[in-house]
C-alpha cells in the first residue's frame, strides 16, 4: 500500500511538472497564434485573447504578400532536397558500412573532417559555382548544392553498421542481387533512421534563409523564411503579419512532427549510444 | 513558363555582361537593376516613382528586386565576389563606408552637378561621403525625437503640450510620472551606442576624432552623458530597465502605458497612431551642448561594375529631387532628403513630422568610418555593464574606447 501511494504521488508530481513545462514551451506558439488574429495596432497589447479577432492578417499575408507562392516554393525545395539527400546518404551509408574498398575508413574520416568547417564557409564558393553554371534564379540552385550531406552519411553508416552482415550474406546466398540487398534488407531495416534523416533535412531546408535569398533575385522564387524576413524593415516590424506568416510557416513541420515525433526524438538521441 | 522566364533572365544577364565587354557607350537606353529594402508601405510608392522614371526615359527598363532588410548586406557581399551585383542598391548609411572602403562603389562626383547637391539635406548627404568623395545619394534620412504619452502627462499634472526641454526637466517629470508599485516608469531606454548617441551629442561629446583614428567618447563630457543614462535607472529610478535582457522594450512599454516617454524615430509615428494612444513628439531634451539627434537612414549607391553609370546616377538624382521627395514625405510621413521639399511640411498639417524636420537641423551625422558596426559591438557589452552596475561608467567607457582605438589602429 505504502509503496503504491508514493508512486501515485510521484506520478502526480511528474504530471504537474510536465504540464507546467509544456505550458512554458507551448506558450510562445499560443502567443504567435493570438497575435496573428490581432489588429496591427494591438500587436503589443497584453490581453490573452484579442477583443476583436480579425483574419485580415492572413488575408494580407496570402494576398498582397504572395505567401502562397512562397509556401509552394518552400515545399518544392524542402521536399525534393530532403528526398534526394536521404537517398544519397542511405546509398553511401550502406557502402561505407558494409563494403570493403581501398582507403575506405580514411576516406570516411576525411569526409567527417569536412563537418568541422562551418557551413557559412561554403556560401561564397558555392555561390560562385552557381553563377558560373548560370543557375541563378532556379530551383536547381536552391536544391542541388545541399544534396551531399556528410552528416546524413554519418548517421546512415552508424545505423547500418548495427545491422548484422549475416543477413546480407544469407540474402546473397539465396541469390539476391546488390540492388535487392539494398531495397529488401537495408532499407526496410533502416526505416527509423531514414525517416529521421528525411525529417531533419526537411526541417533544415524549410528554415534555410540566407542561401535561398542569395541565389534568387526574383520574388516569385522566394521561400517562406525570405518572405517572413520581409515583414521586418530597418526600424519596424509588422508583428501581426509576421505572426500570421509564421502560423502558415510552421504548418508542415507541425504536421510532420505530429505524425512522426518518434523519429524526431530518435534523431536527437541517435549516435548518443553506439553498440 | 517559369523556366522560360528564368532562361530569359539568365540570357539577359549574360547579354548585359557581353554588352559591357563591347564598351557600353551612349547611355540612353538599357536595363538598370536595383536591389532595395523598402518596407511594405514604401515599396508601392517607390514602384510608382520607378514607373515615372521609365516614362520619362524611353528605352530604359528598371528592374526592381525587393530584398528583406535583414539579408540584404550578406547578399550584396556575396554577389560582389562574383561581380553579379546590381547597378544600384539601397543600403543602410552604416554600410556605405564599408562598401566604399572595399572599392565596390562608383564615385559619383563627376556625374552629379554641384548645384544639384546644394539642395540635398547636408546631414543626409554627409552619409554618402567617404574619403572626400561622393559615393551615393540619400533616399531617406531620420533621427530620434522624444515621444511622450499625453494622457499620462495629464494624469501626473503635467502640461500635455510641453514635453521636457532639458534633461533636468526630463528627470523631474520622470519622477512625477513614475509609479514603481504599478510598474510604471517615466522613460524606457534602449542600450546600444546608436541609441545613446543623443545623450553624448547633447553633452558635446563626439564619437570619433576628425581623422577617424581615435574614439573620443572618454572625455569628461561623454562620461557625464552616459552617467545621466545610468542614473536615470539607478539613482532616480525613472527608467524602467527597458534595455535589460527580457525587459519590456521601449516600443512595447510605450504602447502599453508602462513608459511615459521613449526616444524613437519617424518610422514609429504611423504605427503608434494605429494603437490609438494620445502621444506627442518633442525635441531631444537639451544638454549642456543643446539638443542634438544622431542620424540614420539609407543611401542609394551605384556599383563600379554598372554598365550604365550615367543612367544610374540620373536615377539617384531623380529619387532625391524636390518633387519626388515632397511626394515621398507627404505620402509616407518621412523626412525629405531635399531641403526644397522640407517647406511642404508645416507644423499645422504635420505636427509630428515637422518636429522631426526641426530636430534634423541640429542633427550630427555619424563619422564616415567603415567600422561603425564593429564599434557598436564593442560598446554594447560595456554599456550594459555600466547600466546594470557591474562596472563604473568611467571604467566601462574607458575599456570600450580602448578596444575601439585598437580596432581603428588595425591591431
Interface residues (C-beta under 8 A of the other chain):
Chain A: X39 X40 X41 X42 X44 X45 X46 X64 X123 X124 X127 X128 X131 X132 X134 X136 X137 X138 X209 X210 X213 X214 X217 X218 X219 X220 X226 X229 X230 X231 X232 X233 X234 X235 X236 X238 X241
Chain B: X2 X5 X6 X9 X10 X13 X14 X33 X35 X37 X38 X39 X40 X42 X65 X66 X67 X68 X69 X70 X71 X74 X75 X78 X79 X81 X82 X84 X92 X142 X251 X252 X255 X256 X265 X267 X268 X271 X274 X275 X276 X296 X298
